């Protein structure tokens, strides 16, 4: 798998760090910051994108490829130094990464995450993808960015709600393989910036051992995501909020199966509850089970027609994968509804 370089900086990368044949793909919303608008304006070749899940479609892909082809033909660029730079959050990174991996059988790819979630998670590991018929990431590639710039100048301008979402992903990594950081991080800009290298390395420790998700080890990074994606789509929650609820579900499911002790359960859940959400967990559990089943059946972690790989928690820093049926997950959701 292609190797990448993660670069940490308080400032923006200089334009001299990119080849002349660079196309910048940027989220239009980033232009709200004057210093970002100025930086973007310096690029000769650029394409604006509307970030969000609606970007990750075959229609958007086709339209953008046509833009790229027209641009390269008009200006006579497109040689071996053609580089795609993505400035944006997870959807922009996914989309441009997929473009880079498929255009002319692969172009150089640089990522500049403009959101906390992208900086801490989605920009790393090389997964790129498009959605299909409402199902997330059904078409995709493994294509890591050549370089990833983590710019504190961008991250410190983001609102508190964005920090809250990133905090959920940070705690997820801690629960998987960075237990020593679990109680050190807090939900503020300085704390997350300080521990970003350790948290990001926690993800790479897993990705490098299972880059193409063939051994099952990389699936540990899906902690909180299986049911979390259901919470996200049905309630319209942000990704971080949904992952938080997904981790709570996993914790309670693990406790029910006696995979985790009561003391360890309380130890972890007390920290998790510092994450703010627009609804309670009890409210989040109230979902039409027919819709829940339909979404679970679309999950990429399905191993058979009825089984899905699920991540359980044994202790802080100790998670493991076990196959369960979709009906088991629904039964557990209903049990937790009654219990809370």
Secondary structure, DSSP 8 states (H G I E B T S, - for coil): ----EEEEESS---GGGS-SSEEEEEEGGGGGSHHHHHHHHT-SEEEEE--SGGGSSHHHHHHHHHHHHHHHHHHT--STT-EEEEEESHHHHHHHHHHHHHGGG--EEEEEE-SHHIIIIITSS-EEEEEETTEEEEEEEE---SEEEEEHHHHTTS-HHHHHHHHHHHHHHHHHH-GGGTTT--SSHHHHHHHHHHHHHHHHHHHTTSTTS-SSGGGGGGTTTHHHHHHHHHH---HHHHHHHHHHHHHHHHHHTTSS-HHHHHHHHHHHTTS--SS-HHHHT---HHHHHHHHHT-TTB-SSSEEEEEEEEETTEEEEEEEEHHHHHHHHHHHHHH-
